[in-house]
Amino acid sequence: QVQLLESGGGLVQVGASLRLSCAASARTFSSYRMGWFRQAPGKEREFVAAISWSGGSTYYADSVKGRFIISRDNAKNTLYLQMNSLKPEDTAIYYCAGRGGLYSVRDVYTPAKYDYWGQGTQVTVSS
C-alpha cells in the first residue's frame, strides 16, 4: 500500500506561482510513474501532467504546457508540480497519483490507470 500526501496549495492571484509537492510513503516510489490530476467544482477529474519512473519522460495537458513543470526526486520519494503564470481556470483540487509496472503512453492521461491517490490540495487563483 502506498500513501501519497500533497501539500503546497493555496490562494494566489493571477500570474503567481505555486509549487505542489507529493510525498510518497513507499520505498518503491522510484519504480512508479506518477501524475497530477485536478478537479474543479462540477467538473470531471482531468489530467494535468505525468512523469515516468526515472523522470526521463514527461507529459502535459495542452492547457498547462509551457506554464507547469512536473519533476520528481526519487531520493526523497517526492513528486513536484511547479505552476507558473497561474490563471483563474487553474482553480481546482490537485491530486497526485501513482502506479507501478509497464505502461503505454495513453495510460498516463487516464485516472483509471493509476492505483494510488492522495487526498488532494486546493489551489485557488483569484482575479
Solvent accessible surface area in square Angstrom, and as a share of the most:
residue,aa,sasa,rsa
1,Q,189,0.84
2,V,10,0.05
3,Q,131,0.58
4,L,11,0.06
5,L,119,0.59
6,E,13,0.06
7,S,61,0.39
8,G,38,0.37
9,G,30,0.29
10,G,30,0.29
11,L,132,0.65
12,V,26,0.15
13,Q,137,0.61
14,V,75,0.43
15,G,50,0.48
16,A,35,0.27
17,S,58,0.38
18,L,32,0.16
19,R,135,0.49
20,L,0,0.00
21,S,25,0.16
22,C,0,0.00
23,A,51,0.39
24,A,11,0.09
25,S,68,0.44
26,A,15,0.12
27,R,226,0.82
28,T,76,0.44
29,F,0,0.00
30,S,44,0.28
31,S,59,0.38
32,Y,25,0.10
33,R,8,0.03
34,M,0,0.00
35,G,0,0.00
36,W,0,0.00
37,F,0,0.00
38,R,13,0.05
39,Q,59,0.26
40,A,24,0.19
41,P,121,0.76
42,G,93,0.90
43,K,138,0.59
44,E,149,0.67
45,R,79,0.29
46,E,81,0.36
47,F,20,0.08
48,V,1,0.00
49,A,0,0.00
50,A,1,0.01
51,I,6,0.03
52,S,8,0.05
53,W,146,0.51
54,S,62,0.40
55,G,27,0.26
56,G,69,0.66
57,S,45,0.29
58,T,60,0.35
59,Y,32,0.12
60,Y,46,0.18
61,A,20,0.16
62,D,124,0.64
63,S,64,0.41
64,V,0,0.00
65,K,118,0.50
66,G,82,0.78
67,R,30,0.11
68,F,3,0.01
69,I,96,0.49
70,I,5,0.03
71,S,47,0.30
72,R,31,0.11
73,D,44,0.23
74,N,48,0.25
75,A,102,0.79
76,K,140,0.59
77,N,31,0.16
78,T,16,0.10
79,L,0,0.00
80,Y,32,0.12
81,L,0,0.00
82,Q,55,0.25
83,M,0,0.00
84,N,47,0.24
85,S,57,0.37
86,L,1,0.00
87,K,81,0.34
88,P,57,0.36
89,E,118,0.53
90,D,0,0.00
91,T,36,0.21
92,A,3,0.02
93,I,64,0.33
94,Y,0,0.00
95,Y,27,0.10
96,C,0,0.00
97,A,0,0.00
98,G,1,0.01
99,R,81,0.30
100,G,25,0.24
101,G,58,0.56
102,L,184,0.92
103,Y,65,0.25
104,S,53,0.34
105,V,86,0.49
106,R,193,0.70
107,D,24,0.13
108,V,1,0.01
109,Y,94,0.36
110,T,51,0.30
111,P,44,0.28
112,A,86,0.66
113,K,83,0.35
114,Y,10,0.04
115,D,82,0.43
116,Y,51,0.19
117,W,70,0.25
118,G,6,0.06
119,Q,154,0.69
120,G,22,0.21
121,T,19,0.11
122,Q,86,0.38
123,V,0,0.00
124,T,44,0.26
125,V,7,0.04
126,S,49,0.32
127,S,128,0.83
